[in-house]
Amino acid sequence: MTDCRLIAIGLTIASAFIGHNATAQSCDDRFPWTCRGFLSPSSSPSVRPGASRSSTDVAPNLPPSEPAAPSGETNRSVDPALRSKYAALYAPVYDDRFPIKAVKLSQVNPEFLRTTVFYPTHEQPGTIVIDPQNHFLYFVVGGGKALRYGVGVGREGFGWSGDATIHDKQEWPDWYPPKEMIQRQPELKRYLSELQSGLGMHGGPGNPLGARAMYLWQGNKDTLFRIHGTVEPWTIGKSVSSGCIRMINQDAIDLYQRASVGTRVVVLPSH
């Protein structure tokens, strides 16, 4: 079974140096995951369920601005009707542990914005269905309908299919890069500190895992795949992550509130 943490190792190392060299003027090179071209690692933090964190925990000197989107993607015009429809859904969030900026709708294909769709299925209301091939996540609400969210998936597809359950949920999850990544990219140590479950980065606005994470297990086994937020909303609807399922932070928060621990997750095959 694919471990999305290990997939990230080779990709993030190469792309970090590309992002630093190509976009030195458009990002803060102290924090390579904010640089264009860096694939923020959709790594699965090795945390113990229920691990507590203070609300003041945050990596020091995090970049104050959002990462730069790839060139050309911020110039897309946004239909006024579309902006009006989604302004509230993707507005800034100020009442969370950390403030979350409004989503720039010009960076996201409208097809992948949250919406209610006709979705006949035998799955029970409350079930999550992930369609990695088409970059959608469905939350079944019943009556032949579902809430549909756009997601980003791994370059080589989601890597597995079948049933899982949400075993654990965390707000502003800490990031624990694999030891192999740290060994091959030792400069990461400058951004890490010793946390409860090892060397990592406190949850916060610059953390690659975003505002929420839901941890998927099959039976008593951790799949090492997660559904989590992202600091790169322009990657939604694309196959660019390191294997896990990434969502716009506002969408990750919405799903997090709807899906409880024990929620059934069905991952469709990716052809």
N, C-alpha and C positions, 0 to 999 in steps of 0.2 A: 504494500500500500504506500502510496506516495506521501512523503512527509513534506509539507509546504515549507517548513523551515529550511530543509536541506536543499530544496530546489532553489531557494533564494540565494544561496551562498555564491555560486558562480555568477549569476546575473547581477546581483547588487554590487559586487566588487568591480566588475568591468564598467557598469553603467555609472558608478560613483565617480570614477576618474574621467569618463566622457563628459558627465554633467559638469564637473569642476572646470575642465579645460574649455568647454564650448560655451559656457554661460556664466563666466566669472563675474560679469557685470550685471546679471539678472538674478542673482541669488546670493545667499550668505554661505560662503564656502566653509564656514565653521560648522555648518549643519548640512551635510551633503544631501540629506533626504529632501531638502527644500529646493534643490537645484534641478533644473530641467534636464531630463535624460536619466535621472536617478530613479530606479524602480523601487519605490518604498517597499521594504520587505513585508510581505504578508505573512510574517512569521507567527508561529503559534507560541505564545509565552508559556513557559513551563511553570505555572503558578499552581499553588494548592488551592482547591476550591474554598472560597470563603476567606481568602487572605485579605486582611484589612489594610487600608491605607488612610492616612490623614488627608483631610480635604485640602491641606496646604501643600501636599506633595506635588512637586513639579520640577522638571529638569531646569536648572538655572540657565539664564541667558538664552531662552528659546527665541527664535526669530519672531519679531513682532508682526510680520506681514505674512500672508498666505503664499505658498509656493507659486512660482511663475508657470503659467500654462504654456504648452508648446506654441511656438510662433504661428500666427495665422488663425488660431482657434478663438481668440478673444475678439475678433473683428466681425463675427457672425451677427447679423442683425436679429433682433428678437421681436416677434410679432407682439404688438401691444395687447392683444387679447390673451395671448399666452402668458405674457408678463403679469397681467391682471389676475389670471387664474391661479398662477403658482406663486405669486408674491408672498402670500401668507405662509404657504407650506415650506418655503425655502428662505424665510426671513431670518434675520439674526436671532440667535438664542442667547439671552443674557441671564436667565435664571438657572443655568446649569452650574456645575462646579467651575467650569471655565467658559468664557464667552466664545460663541461660535459665529463666524461671519456669515452673512447672507451668501447664498450660492449665486454665482454669476451664471445666469441662464444661458448666456452666449457660449459657455464652455461645455454645455451638456446637450446632446441630441434630444429634442423634445420627446422622442419615442421612449426614452428611458426615465422620464419623470414619473413620479408616483401617481397612480390613477386607479380607479375601480373599473374592472373589465368583466365581461361575461366569461365565465370559466366553469363549464360543467365538469364535474369530477365526482368520483366515488369517495374521495378523501373527506374525512370529517372536518367540520369547521374548526379552525384553530391550527390546522396542519400547514406546514411550510413546504412548498414544492419549488425546487430549484431547477431551472432549465439552463444549464451552462452554455449550451450551443447557441441559444438565442439571447443570452445575457439578461434573463429575467428571473426574479424571485416572486413567487405568489404566496400570499397569505390567504387561505381559504376562509371566507366569511359565511358561506352557506347561501342557499337560494340560487345556486348557479353562478355565483359571483365570487370574485377574489380581489384583493388589493394587489396590484402589480408594481413592483419596484425594479428599476434597472440596476444591474450589478456589473462589476468587473470580475473577470475570472483569469485563471492561469493561461500562460501562453500556449501550453500544450493541452489545454482543456482542464477540466476540474480534476481529472485523474482517478476518479472512482465514482461509482453510482450505487444506489441502494438506499436502505433506511438507516436513519440515525436519530438521536434525540439530543435536545439541548440539555447538557449535563450541568452547565454552570454559566452564569452571566456576570459580566463585570462592567462597571462604568469607568470610563477613562482608564483602560487597562494598561498596566506596565508592559514594557517591551523587553523581552529577554532574547537578544540575538544568540544564535547557536555558538558554541565555543569554537567550532571550525571557522565561522565567519570572523570572529575576533582574532584568531590566530593568523588568518590570511589578510586581515584588514586591521592591524593593531591600532591605527589612528582612531578607531571607534571608541577606544577606552577613554578618550578625553570627554566623551559625552555620557559615559556610563558611571554608575556608582553601585555599591553593594546594597542590594535590596533584600527583602525578606526571603525571596526564593533564588537569589543568586545575583550575578552581575547584570544590570539592566538599566533601563531608563524609566523614570516615573511617568505615569500617564499625564498628558497635557496637550495643549493645542498643537505642538510640533511633533507629537508622537506618531509614528507611522501607522499605529493601529486605530487611530481616531478616537471618537467619543464613546463607543460601545463595542463590546465583543461578546459573542455567544459561542460556546465551545461544544463541538459536536462529538458525541461518543456513539459507538455501536456496542450495545450490551455493557460490559465492564471494561471496554477497551477504548482509549482515546484515539480518535481517528487522526488527530493532529491537524485537522482542518477547522477553520473558524469562519463565522460570519462577523465582519467587523466594519467599522467606519473607515474613512480614508481622508487624508489631507490633499488628495488629488482628484477632485470631482470630475475633471475632464477625462479620466480614464474609465468612467462608467460606460458600459456598453462595449467595452473592448477586452481583448484577451492579452493583457499586459501584466497582470499581477504574478505573484510567485506561487499561485496555487489556491490560496484561500479566496473566499467570496467577499468582495469589498462593496460597500454601499456609501452613498452620500451621507455625511454625518447626520443630517436632519432625518433621513430615511432610516438610518441605523437606530436612532433614538425612537422613532415611531414604532419600528418593528420590535424593539427591545421592550417597549411598554405593552405590546400586545401578546408577545410570546413568553410563556412562563417556562421555568425549568421543567423538563419532562415533555416539552412540545415535540411532536413527531416531525422529522424532517425527511422528505423524500427527494433524493437527488437523481434526476433523470440521466440516462446515458448520453454521452456526448459523442456524436458520430462524425 
